[in-house]
């Protein structure tokens, strides 16, 4: 019976999580109980050392800095300016607002990376305008939710930082590896939006009908694009070309975000206090879960849980393909109920020994996992992007409109994920060029 304690440990954890208990304390509590049952008390002498190792991890320092950068840019009014500029830029095209949302979502992903802020901002500004121009409610909601979640895969992404640390992959290389899949998603969204708009009536869906491309438009577009573009180049360029580590680049990004906030005349002591307050709360949530996951992982490995699960998987003789398909299905299903942070800290460490046994390229496997986790923001019943949009949507938009709208975009994400699985060069090509 004692050899199956790790399986009972995992089952107890998920049972308690689905009952609604707090993640960090559930992880730590389950670890203490099963550690007391199955291990010597001296085993827990290692726990303070593990926690100290987490708290002194230089790579993880990038997490609060990128969160600070994203929150500061969200408060600066950058999102509103980007959306306005993109709507003007695509104004004479059919489906102009749809293209504007996708492009603005990609730019916001590369500059702020905060899904909630992107979805809420685009929902408040663009959804009423799209409905006014007779876009279908379901299409509008799906496009906004999908574009708002691009920050989960387009660098600098908190998901990629956490995956890189847990999986022992260079965060800089992981950022490079995620660029092409992220751009594939953006391109696929634009193609779908174009196909949807062009099958409808000829007179619909012009963002700014009859507006000429004048000097004022050029100035407005450049003033909205150059500041975030410069910040993106400073942060990601310094990482990609080896000038700075992700943590150092995150510090540059945090400072640059404050400069942009001040340039927009939005920086005050109250704003700075709100930015720091939000940063501390989000960072504390991430690290509390990480500490609980550290305790859980210590006990799980102490009970030889990783060896047990690896042995069970290998005995089934499912092979590389079977394990990959099975793990992707598990991640997708769990993403319907759990937050991506919980999945990264709980499930990914369990999968890693098996992936290593099958000799997976960990850089590629990390991007595959990140693409899968991105769908967790869109899939009912607990897709957070759906909740964010519903909270700011006009009364005539129902939850069913949002659920119907995200289905094509989840399918698009699944197709891009399949392409990355079938053609690993999509991930490894860009890091290989830099090397």
Protein Blocks (a to p, Z undefined) as FASTA:
>chain_A
ZZmmmmmmmmmmmmmmmnopafklmmmmmmmmmmmmmmcfklmmmmmmmmmmmmmmmklm
mmmmmmmmmmmmmmnommmmmmmmmmmmmmmpghklmmmmmmmmmmmmmmnopaklmmmm
mmmmmmmmmmmnopafklmmmmmmmmmmmmmmmccdfklmmmmmmnopafklmmmmmmmm
mmmmmmmmmmmmmmmmmmmcfkgoiabghiacdfklmmmmmmmmmmmmmmmmmmmmmmmn
omacfklmmmmmmmmmmmmmmmnopacfklmmmmmmmmmmmmmmmmmmmmmmmmmmmmmm
mnommmmmmmmmmmnonojmlmmmmmmmmmmmmmmmpcfklmmmmmmmmmmmmmmmnopa
fklmmmmmmmmmmmmmmpcfklfklmmmmmmgcfklcfklmmmmmmmmmmmmmmmmmmmm
mmmmlmmmmmmmmZZ
